[in-house]
Amino acid sequence: MFGNLNPLDLMGKLQELTDKADATRKSLDETLIEETSADGKIKITVAGNNKIKSLSIDDTLLEDKEALEDYLIVTINKAMDKVSDANKNAFGFINDMKLPFNL
């Protein structure tokens, strides 16, 4: 199935991959990504594991529900895009490993 590949070598590579993935997940859990709306009225902090850690809303937005919803959606989506990019970058080592097959 894998040609002349030594099964012990494969197991070693898989263990290395698992160890790196676990360490990367832990690191991302502790990574905080901040996003602020263009006018600074909303600030959000999201961890690399996609959990919102904090949200700050300027009092002036509390008077206009529609504006608040729009600001929240845009700012949260921008923060989540940054988290997604951070995850892709953090797990880039998978592509660098020389595995005999694609995962």
ZIPE-V60333 format. One record per helix or strand of 2 or more residues. SS is the DSSP state (H for helix, E for strand). FROM is the first residue (numbers start at 1). TO is the last residue. If there is no record, write none. Layout:
SS_FROM_TO + SS_FROM_TO
This chain:
H_7_30 + E_32_36 + E_42_47 + E_52_57 + H_59_63 + H_65_90 + H_93_96
